[in-house]
């Protein structure tokens, strides 16, 4: 599975460089609960990076201490995971690029996008994060990546709920109409 030891570091380097540095959004005033959930989300990604680093650079430590799920380790499944993560990357980059192109049209620091990829999913960035976590679990199937997957899902679902409440209060009827037109995920 040497291809995963190369793919994962390259993937996450590109993922974080392009999504967080190139398309960093303006700081918006977040409610305290949303700040906490954002901090927890960042912690999950930090732990993903730690696990990926152990897997890629210290395979003997990974196999001895991380306890991989051997039943889920297969060549075709790892390639499927790479496909999923690549799809997630395209979704997130597309959504972040759309955010970048629409800067300056914010209301109270928030932006209501309803065209492009946002006409298919109200939360394409979060959808991409969830798909990435699924792909990561399939690349490195272990109890640790499984726990990160479950915690990541929980945090994203809580975060989306909190963000949607803020968007409802900021945009009112425009957001309610958007909610009726476009599904939360796909």
N, C-alpha and C positions, 0 to 999 in steps of 0.2 A: 504493500500500500504506500509505496514511496511517492506516488502521484499526489496523495493527500498531504504528505509532509511538505510538499512544494506548493500545492494549490492553496491550502488554508492560510499560510502566512501572506502569500501574494494577494489572495482574496480580501483578507481583513485589512491589509495595508491600503489597498485601493478603496475598499468600502469606506473606511474611516477618513481617509484623505479627501475623497470626493464628496462624501455626504456631510461630514462635519466641518471640514475646513473650507472647502470651496464654496459651499452653499450655506454657510452659517447664517442663520436669520438674525434680524435685529432682536435685541433683548426686549421681551415683552413682560409686562408685569403679570406674574403668575400668582394665583392664590396659593397659600401655604401648603394645602394638601397636594396640589399639583407639583410644587417644588419638591416635596418629599418623594412622591412617586417618580419624578424625574431622576432624583438622586439614586433611588433603588434601581431604576432602569440602567443607569450608568454603571452601577455596581455589578449588575448581571453581565454587562458587556465586558467589564474588566475581568471578571471571573472566566468568561468565555476565552478571552485572550490568554489568560494564565494557563487554562487547560490546553488550548491549542499550542502554546509554547512548549509545554511539557511533552505533548504528543509529538510535535515536530522535531524538537531538539534533543529530547531525552526519552527515546522510545523504550529503553529498558526500565526507566522509572515508571512510565505510563503503564506498561504491562505488569509491573510488580505491584504498584500501589493504587492505580486508578481503577482496576478491576473492570476491564472491558467486557461487554456482553458478546461473547464469542458467537452466539447464534445469529446475531445481526451483522456480523462482519462478512461481507461478500463483495466480490469485485463489481458485480452489476449494481448492487445497492449503493456502493460508494460513487459510481458514475451517475446514478440517479440523483444522489445528494448534490453532486457538483452541478448537475442540471438545474435542480431546485434553487440552489444558492445563486447561480448565474441569473435565473429568472428573477429572483428577489432583488438582486443587484440592479437589474434593468428597471424594475418597478420603482425602487427607491430613487435611483438617479433621475428617472423621468419625473417623479413627483417633486423632488428637490429642485430640479431645473425649472419646473413650472412655478414653484414658489419664488425662485430667484428672478424670473422674468416678470413677475407681478409685484415686485417690491415697490413701495410707494403708494399702493392703493389700500393700505391697511386701515382698519377702523379700530381705534383704541389699541393699536399694536397687534391686532388679529386680522387675518386675511381669510376671506371666504372664497375659496376656489371651487368652481362647479363645472368647469369645462376640462377637456383633455382627459387625462387619467382620473381626475376627480369626478368625471361624469360616470365612471364605472364603479368607483369605490370612494366612500367618504374618508377613508383612512389608508391610502395607499402606502404611506411610509411605514405605518404600524403593521400593515399586512406584509410588507416586505421584511420587516424585522421578524415577524412570526415565521415566515417561510424560511428565512435564514436560520433561525433557531432549530427548525425541523431538520433542515439540511445538515446543520452542524451535528445534531444528535445522530443522524444517520452516518455521518463521516466518522465520528468518534463515539460509538454507542457504549455508554458506561452509566453507572449510577449517577455520577457527577453531571454528565451532560444531560441525563434525564431529569435530574433535579433542576438544573438551569433552564431546561425547556419548560417545565411546569411553572417555575417561578416567573420566567419570562412571560408566559401566557397570562398568568395572574396579574402581573404588573401592567402589561399592555392593556388588558381588559379594564382594569381600574382606571388607568390613565385616559383611555378613550372616553370612558363615562364622564370623568371630570372635565376633560376638554370639551365634550359636547355640551355640558351644562354651561360652561363659559360662553361657548359660541351661541347657544340659545339666548343667553342674556345680552350678548353684544349685538347680534344680528336679528333677533326676534323672528318675525314672520318669514323673512327671507331664508333663515336657516331651517325653520319648520317645513317650508316648501321643499327645500333641498333634501331634507331627511325623508320626505315622502317619495321623492323622485329617485334617489340614489341609495342603494343598500350600504350598510355599514362596512362590509368587507368586500364581497364580490357580487 
